[in-house]
Amino acid sequence: MSQQFLLATNNQHKIEEVKAILPEINWETPKNFPELNDFSPEETGKNFAENAEIKARAFAAKTGLVTVAEDSGLEVKALNNRPGVYSARWREGSDDDRNQAILKLIEEKPDRTARYVATICVYDPKTDEAHFFKGMVVGQIAMESKGIAGFGYDPIFIPDGYQQTFGELGSEIKHQLSHRKKAFEQFAEWLNERS
């Protein structure tokens, strides 16, 4: 797996998580490219796959590298699968502000089922080919925000089979279970089949 890939994100949490999931891959990151400083293409897709492809194509166009982009988010059943593709930007403020807003919105809802979804797009600018991989982890929204590990909605998401949130369980367990891990493992299998 010595092929070089650009990981199309400026989110340091995601970079660390992906490198922990697939350390054997030679990951380039935007900080190594001055032209990608603060580069953030507008995510206008209607679903995770469309947004991932928008990002992959945009970053690849700037660097000429095979690019791996990921779009992910939290879907809460009682909120008609919102915030979904808008997870990082559906409400102004911090991660905690968004977590508190979700807790308030589903306060009276009996069904607290939720899922984290991640879709990866691998785009090769030389062949104009895009390949997609999807991962998902199902769970519940906690009654309150707990734990300081992870990022985003981790302090309010309890994965099935556990009593604690991702925020409490910590990165080691999250990296074993996460939607991102499942998607990147499919990507790794695909790479192995091609080599």
N, C-alpha and C positions, 0 to 999 in steps of 0.2 A: 504493500500500500504506500509506496514511496511517491505516488503522484501528488502534485501540489494542488491544494484547493483553497480558494478564498472563502472565508466564512463571512457572509454579508451581514454583519451586525456591529453596531458600536456599543451594544449592551454588554458591559463587562461580565455581568452575572451569567449571561447566556454563553459567552466565550469560554468562561471557566467551566461551565457545566458540560459543554460539548467536548472540550479538551479532556475532561475527566472521563467522559463516556467513551471517546475514541482517541486515546492518546497516541496510538500508532500512526495516525494520519498526520501528514505534514500540513498543518493549518497555517495559512496566511491570514492576517487580520487587517482591517482598514487602517489601523494606526501606522502600518508600514508603507502606506501610500499617501503622500501629501495631497493628491487630488481627491482623496476620499475624506479629507478632514471635514467633519460635520456634514458629510453627504448623507442625505436621507430622502430617498424618492417617496413621492406621495403614494400612500397605500389606498388605492381607489377600488380594489377588488371587492366582490360580493361575498367571497369566502376565503378561507385560509390558503387554499391552493393558488388562487388568483393573486393574492397579495405576495405570497412567497415567490411566484414567478416574476411579478413586477420588480421585486427587489433583486432577484438573481440576475435578470436581464440588465438592469440598470448598473449594478456593480460590475458585471462582466464587460459591459460596453466601455467602462472607464479603465479597466485593467487588462482586458484580453484573456483573463484567467478563467478556468472552469470554476464556477461559483456555486456555493451551497447557501441557499437562503431558507429561513424558516419563519413561518408565521404561526402563532399559537395564541390560545386564549382559554378563558373559562366560559363554559356554557351552563347556565343555571336553569333547570327545568321549569321551576315556578315563574321564571322571568322570560319564558318563551325562548330559551337558549341564549338570552343576552347575558353578559355583554358581548360574547362571541368575538367576531373580528375587531370589535372596537375596544377590547379588553384594556389595552394600554392607554386609551384616550377617550373613553366614554364619559369621563367626568374629570374636571380640573382638580388639581391638587396632588397629593402624595399617594403612594400605594395604600397607606393606612386610611386615607380619606375615602378611597374607592372601596376598601374592605368594609368600612363602617357603613357606607351607603348601601352595599348589598345586604348586610346584616339587617339594616333598617327596612329595606324593601321586602324582605321575606320573613320579617318578624312574626307575622300571623299565619304564614303558609305552613300547612302540615307536611308537604313534600319538600325536602331540602336536598334532593338529588342534584348532583352536578357532575360535570366531567371537564377535565383538562384535555384539550385537543391540540396536536401539533402536526403541521404538514411541512415537509421539506421539498424544495425544488432544487434539483441539480441541473444547472444550465451550462452547456458547452458552446461558447460563441463561435468556435471553428466549424461545428457541424450544425448549429442552430437546433440542437436537440435538448428537450427538457424532460426530466424524469421526476416522478413524485413518490413520496413515501409518507405514510400517515401513522401516527401513534395516538393512543388515547388511554387515559386512566380515569376510572369512574369512582365516585365517592359521594360525600355529603358536605354541605356547608355547616360549619360548627355554629354553636349558639353564640360564641364570642371569639374575638381574635386572640390567638394564643401562639407564643413562640416567636423567636427572632431569627431563626434560620431561613435560608432561601430568600425569595423576593416575590413581588407581585401579590397574588392571592394565596400564597402558601400558608399564612397564619390563620386562614379561615377554611382551608380545604382539608378534609379528613379522607384519605384514600380507603376504599373498601378493604376490610380485613384488619383495620387499625382503629385505635381509640383516640389517637393524637393527630394533630394537624401536621402538614409538611413542615410548618414553622417550628414545631416541637420535635419532630422526628429527626431533623438535621439532613445535611446534604448527602451523607453516605447512603441512607435508606432511600431518600428521594431519588438519587441517581440510579438505584436498582429498579424503581417502580415507575418512573416518570413517563409521561407522554412523549417527551423529547427523546428519552433513551430508546423507547420502542421504535420511534421513527428513524433514529440514527442507526439502530441495529439493522433495520431493513436496508438502509443505505449501505451499510458495511457488507451485508450478505450479497447485495447486488454487485458491489465492487469486487468481492471475492469471486463471484461467478464469471466476471468479465476478465479476470487476470489469469 
